[in-house]
Every structure is written in structure tokens, then in C-alpha cells.
Amino acid sequence: MIELHTHTTYSDGILTPQQLVERAAKAGVKALAITDHDTLQGWDEAIAAATPHNMEIVPGVELSTVHNERSLHILGYYPQRELLEAPLAERLAGRKRRAKEMVANLAAMGYPLEITNLEGNMALGRPHIASAMVKAGYVNSVQEAFACFLGEDQPAYVHYEKFSIQAGIGLIRDCGGVPVWAHPYLFRGGKVEEVLPELVEAGLMGIEVYHPHHAANKVNRLKELCQQYDLLMTGGTDYHGYDLEHPENERWQLNQFNLPLNLLEPIKQAAR
């Protein structure tokens, strides 16, 4: 079984790469993609941890692009690391600049924060700021931080630095990878049927059909669109880990879709 969308502590996941691999192995995963936001840092640790489990690690990334003034995520599978690391360094720097702006916004509103990992080697994002707000006692939960301060329409929010879908898809393809539209029905900048042709024109090669936010009717619609545009199908739980102190809060389970290994073969063949 395959799991093609997961995150570790190198971006906004709760589990280290080793912990993620161990949990995936218990869930019966045979091929696991590490798709942290704008960083490749978790690959090596995951590969080392996967060896005793005879598990295949699919090298990946999730790029944060901007389309119609909204965040649109592009998954990339099997990119060549030596070609992608330098461009991603600028993306990571941009994430830190954005985080500093949001922290400054919160301070101006009377909620000063100290984010200790602003200078670290990780993909800093809103979940880290939200967690810091919980720790400081300003909100009761990460969800409250997003709802009141950090959501796209809330006062502390700062847009991603401009990085177009054309630039993101082109970057993955230039690095030999396979670009896939992540969770299309979470995109808030337009209807899937209207946005998809623009992505295809930019060089999109696949769609994440299976995702916890995609009900059966949406899955079926995305399958139709894959057939219409001759696109690859992928799927994953967008797994970020779980609350160690409150495991009952774990929202999604690894390997919950039971996707077969043969879904991975066309992706491998499309990479170069």
C-alpha cells in the first residue's frame, strides 16, 4: 500500500522522519512519500529508517505557489535533489520572512511571540506560529489561532511571496520531477474545472485524487478529469502526525485509502 502525501518535523508535521516511518510501517505502508513544504531535509532520515522495514521512500516535496491571490500547493515526486535544493533555499528564506511579518502583526495587536526556530533549517509556517500562540496562552488551540488570527482572511495573515503555478510546476519539471496538484478541492481561488486547464498548460502531470477532504463524488469527478486531460492519479492522507498527549484528536490515519502499489509505477515512469 502507498501513502503519497506526508509531513515531518522539517515542515509542519509533528513526527520526525524516523517516527513517521515507524508509524507508517505499523499501518502497512509499503511505499511512503516524504512531501514536506519547500524542503527536502527529511529524505535521508526517512530512507535510513525505512531500510529495516523494507519500505520504499518516495522522494517528494510540496511547493507553496500562489494563484488568483490564493495558496495553491503543488506536489513534486522524484525531483533531482542537486537541481532543486538551491531554488528551495530561497523558498525557505521567503517562508521565514513571511513568518516574521505575521509575528510582527501579532505583536502590533498586543500578542508578542518568540519563535525560536525562525533561524533554523526548517520550513516555517503558520502552524508553528499558531502553536506558539497556544504556548503563550493567547488562544486555547491551533484551530482558534487560525480562526481568529492566522487564517487567510484574518488580521495577522500575510500572503505567500509571489510564486506562480507556472514557476512551481516548471521548477519541478526542470528538476526531472512529476508535478501534481495537491488537494484541489481545498483551493479557494477558483473552481477546479476552471483552474485545471491553466495548470495543465503550465505542465501539470497529475492530480491528487484521494485526499481526506475529497468525498466520493469529488473523487469520481477528479478521476474523470484525469482521464479527460490524460493526467496521473495520486493519493495520500496529507499526514501531519498526531497529538501524543491526546491521540483521540488524530484526524486522519495513515494508509486509510489502501491505495495499491501499482498506482506508483506510472509516476516513476513519468519522472526523468
Secondary structure by P-SEA (a helix, b strand, c coil): ccccccccccccccccaaaaaaaaaaacccbbbbcccccccaaaaaaaaaccccbbbbbbbbbbbbcccbbbbbbbccccccccaaaaaaaaaaaaaaaaaaaaaaaaacbbbbbccccccccccaaaaaaaaaaacccccaaaaaacccccccccccccccccaaaaaaaaaaacbbbbbcccccccccccccaaaaaaaacccccccccccccaaaaaaaaaaaaaabbbbbbccccccccccccccccccccccccccccaaaaaaacc
